[in-house]
Amino acid sequence: MSKLPIISAKQAITALSQIGYEIDHQTGSHIILRNYKYPYRRLTIPNHKSLAKGTLRGIIKQAGITKDEFIKLL
């Protein structure tokens, strides 16, 4: 199991866009991503220069992928 790197919100959005997530809208400093294909998930990502590891772990879990799959997308 690999360690999660410290990445920005922009890098996370770029990685998640490769598996079908698109920016839906932004509310304040939170960017809402939506997957328009099944399973129609919605993710909220804080627009920060560096995401906390716990926050990033939660985003990965909500996206339905593993840490290793996410690291490959980077």
Contact map, one row per residue, 1 for C-alpha under 8 A:
11100000000000000000000000000000000000000000000000000000000000000011000000
11110000000000000000000000000000000000000000000000000000000000000011000000
11111000000000000000000000000000000000000000000000000000000000000000000000
01111100000000000000000000000000000000000000000000001000000000000010001000
00111110000000000000000000000000000000000000000000000000000000000000000000
00011111000000000000000000000000000000000000000001111000000000000000000000
00001111101100000000000000000000000000000000000011100000000000000000000000
00000111111100000000000000000000000000000000001111100000000000000000000000
00000011111110000000000000000000000000000000111111100000000000000000000000
00000001111111000000000000000000000000000000001000000000000000000000000000
00000011111111100000000000000000000000000000000000000000000000000000000001
00000011111111110000000000000000000000000000000000000000000000000000000001
00000000111111111000100000000000000000000000000000000000000000000000000000
00000000011111111100000000000000000000000000000000000000000000000000000001
00000000001111111110000000000000000000000000000000000000000000000000010011
00000000000111111111100000000000000000000000000000000000000000000000010010
00000000000011111111110000000000000000000000000000000000000000000000000000
00000000000001111111100000000000000000000000000000000000000000000000000010
00000000000000111111100000000000000000000000000000000000000000000000000000
00000000000000011111110000000000001110000000000000000000000000000000000000
00000000000010011111111000000000111100000000000000000000000000000000000000
00000000000000001001111100000000111100000000000000000000000000000000000000
00000000000000000000111110000011110000000000000000000000000000000000000000
00000000000000000000011111000011110000000000000000000000000000000000000000
00000000000000000000001111100011100000000000000000000000000000000000000000
00000000000000000000000111111111000000000000000000000000000000000000000000
00000000000000000000000011111111000000000000000000000000000000000000000000
00000000000000000000000001111100000000000000000000000000000000000000000000
00000000000000000000000001111110000000000000011100000000000000000000000000
00000000000000000000000001111111000000000001111000000000000000000000000000
00000000000000000000001111101111100000000001111000000000000000000000000000
00000000000000000000001111100111110000000111100000000000000000000000000000
00000000000000000000111110000011111000000111100000000000000000000000000000
00000000000000000000111100000001111100011110000000000000000000000000000000
00000000000000000001110000000000111111111100000000000000000000000000000000
00000000000000000001110000000000011111011000000000000000000000000000000000
00000000000000000001000000000000001111110000000000000000000000000000000000
00000000000000000000000000000000001111111000000000000000000000000000000000
00000000000000000000000000000000001011111000000000000000000000000000000000
00000000000000000000000000000000011111111100000000000000000000000000000000
00000000000000000000000000000000011101111110000000000000000001100000000000
00000000000000000000000000000001111000011111000000000000000000000000000000
00000000000000000000000000000001110000001111100000000000001001100000000000
00000000000000000000000000000111100000000111110000000000001000000000000000
00000000100000000000000000000111100000000011111000000000001000000000000000
00000000100000000000000000001110000000000001111100100000000000000000000000
00000001110000000000000000001110000000000000111110000000000000000000000000
00000001100000000000000000001000000000000000011111100000000000000000000000
00000011100000000000000000000000000000000000001111100000000000000000000000
00000111100000000000000000000000000000000000000111110000000000000000000000
00000111100000000000000000000000000000000000010111111011000000000000000000
00000100000000000000000000000000000000000000000001111111000000000000000000
00010100000000000000000000000000000000000000000000111111100000000000000000
00000000000000000000000000000000000000000000000000011111110000000000000000
00000000000000000000000000000000000000000000000000111111111000000000000000
00000000000000000000000000000000000000000000000000111111111100000000000000
00000000000000000000000000000000000000000000000000001111111110000010000000
00000000000000000000000000000000000000000000000000000111111111000000000000
00000000000000000000000000000000000000000011100000000011111111100000000000
00000000000000000000000000000000000000000000000000000001111111111110010000
00000000000000000000000000000000000000000000000000000000111111111100000000
00000000000000000000000000000000000000001010000000000000011111111000000000
00000000000000000000000000000000000000001010000000000000001111111000000000
00000000000000000000000000000000000000000000000000000000000111111100000000
00000000000000000000000000000000000000000000000000000000000111111110110000
00000000000000000000000000000000000000000000000000000000000110011111110000
11010000000000000000000000000000000000000000000000000000100100001111111000
11000000000000000000000000000000000000000000000000000000000000000111111100
00000000000000000000000000000000000000000000000000000000000000001111111110
00000000000000110000000000000000000000000000000000000000000100001111111111
00010000000000000000000000000000000000000000000000000000000000000011111111
00000000000000000000000000000000000000000000000000000000000000000001111111
00000000000000110100000000000000000000000000000000000000000000000000111111
00000000001101100000000000000000000000000000000000000000000000000000011111
